[in-house]
Amino acid sequence: MTAARIVWFAAAAAVALMAAGCGERPQVVNYKQGKYQGKPDTPAYASAPYNGNRQQWDNAIDTRAQHQNEYVRLRD
């Protein structure tokens, strides 16, 4: 390749990179005072195995935590 061709490719790449930055849209937040704008969260216990039973979910979490407790596992 000749030096002129390398300069031409470098200039074309520079123009392409500069043009790539022109496509950004403005990111403006429309905030409504006092309103939560995020997605509504569902509680973890509302899923299929617990069907909204929070006590059953709490018991399952406590049991799982006890099985991960090394002190309890070593005593057995």
KANOR-V148493 format. One record per pair of residues at least 24 apart in sequence whose ideal C-beta (glycine too) atoms are under 7 Angstrom apart, sorted by the first residue. I is the first residue (numbers start at 1). J is the second residue. Records with the same first field share a line. If there is no record, write none. Layout:
I=J, J
//
This chain:
none
//
